[in-house]
């Protein structure tokens, strides 16, 4: 039976929290407008989205709307931002389209 080294898991997780050069470009691209981030599964699109919302709030933009494709991702982003004390409107694309 293989045991999980919890400390190693935490270190691996926090290393995935750091954005690389391309992800940083996407994070900082045109903060006053829209951005479409594309990539393969596991490429860090969601991490870029969460960090982009952080950056927009740091820049004190009036309103920030975060749209994701599914409810799981909406909840993950919403809770990550709320844990930092940030109040951002998060919704799924379909939910937002239906309401607006």
C-alpha positions as CSV (number, residue, x, y, z in Angstrom):
1,X,0.0,0.0,0.0
2,X,1.3,3.4,-0.9
3,X,1.0,6.2,1.6
4,X,0.3,9.8,0.7
5,X,2.9,12.3,1.9
6,X,0.6,15.1,3.0
7,X,3.4,17.7,3.1
8,X,4.5,16.8,-0.5
9,X,0.9,17.1,-1.6
10,X,0.6,20.6,-0.1
11,X,3.9,21.7,-1.8
12,X,2.8,20.3,-5.1
13,X,-0.6,22.0,-4.8
14,X,1.0,25.4,-4.0
15,X,3.4,25.1,-6.9
16,X,0.3,24.7,-9.2
17,X,-1.0,28.0,-7.8
18,X,1.8,30.0,-9.4
19,X,1.1,31.4,-12.8
20,X,3.7,30.9,-15.6
21,X,4.7,33.6,-18.1
22,X,1.9,32.9,-20.6
23,X,-0.7,32.7,-17.8
24,X,0.5,36.0,-16.4
25,X,0.0,37.6,-19.9
26,X,-3.6,36.3,-20.0
27,X,-4.2,37.5,-16.4
28,X,-3.0,41.1,-17.2
29,X,-4.4,41.4,-20.7
30,X,-6.9,44.2,-21.3
31,X,-8.3,44.4,-17.8
32,X,-10.9,47.0,-18.9
33,X,-12.4,44.6,-21.5
34,X,-13.2,41.0,-22.2
35,X,-10.8,38.1,-22.5
36,X,-11.3,34.6,-23.8
37,X,-8.8,32.1,-22.4
38,X,-8.5,28.9,-24.3
39,X,-6.4,25.8,-23.5
40,X,-6.4,22.1,-23.1
41,X,-7.7,20.4,-19.9
42,X,-5.3,21.0,-17.0
43,X,-3.6,24.0,-18.6
44,X,-4.6,26.4,-15.8
45,X,-7.5,28.3,-17.4
46,X,-9.5,28.4,-14.2
47,X,-6.5,29.5,-12.2
48,X,-6.0,32.3,-14.7
49,X,-9.6,33.3,-14.4
50,X,-9.4,33.4,-10.6
51,X,-6.2,35.5,-10.7
52,X,-7.6,37.8,-13.4
53,X,-10.6,38.6,-11.1
54,X,-8.1,39.3,-8.2
55,X,-6.2,41.6,-10.5
56,X,-9.3,43.5,-11.6
57,X,-10.3,44.0,-8.0
58,X,-6.8,45.2,-7.1
59,X,-7.1,47.7,-10.0
60,X,-10.4,48.9,-8.4
61,X,-12.5,48.3,-11.4
62,X,-16.2,49.2,-10.8
63,X,-17.7,45.9,-11.6
64,X,-16.3,42.5,-12.2
65,X,-18.4,39.6,-13.6
66,X,-16.9,36.1,-13.7
67,X,-18.6,33.7,-16.0
68,X,-17.8,30.0,-16.1
69,X,-19.2,27.0,-18.0
70,X,-20.4,24.9,-15.1
71,X,-21.7,25.3,-11.5
72,X,-18.8,23.5,-10.0
73,X,-16.3,26.0,-11.4
74,X,-18.5,28.9,-10.5
75,X,-18.6,27.7,-6.9
76,X,-14.8,27.1,-6.8
77,X,-14.0,30.6,-8.1
78,X,-16.7,32.2,-5.9
79,X,-15.4,30.5,-2.7
80,X,-11.8,31.2,-3.6
81,X,-12.5,34.9,-4.0
82,X,-14.8,35.1,-1.0
83,X,-12.0,33.5,1.1
84,X,-9.9,36.6,0.2
85,X,-12.8,38.8,1.3
86,X,-13.6,39.7,-2.3
87,X,-17.2,40.2,-3.4
88,X,-17.4,39.4,-7.1
89,X,-20.5,38.5,-9.2
90,X,-20.0,34.9,-10.3
91,X,-22.3,33.0,-12.5
92,X,-22.5,30.2,-15.1
93,X,-22.7,31.5,-18.7
94,X,-26.1,29.8,-19.1
95,X,-27.5,31.1,-15.8
96,X,-26.4,34.7,-16.6
97,X,-27.8,34.5,-20.1
98,X,-31.1,33.3,-18.8
99,X,-31.3,36.1,-16.2
100,X,-30.2,38.9,-18.6
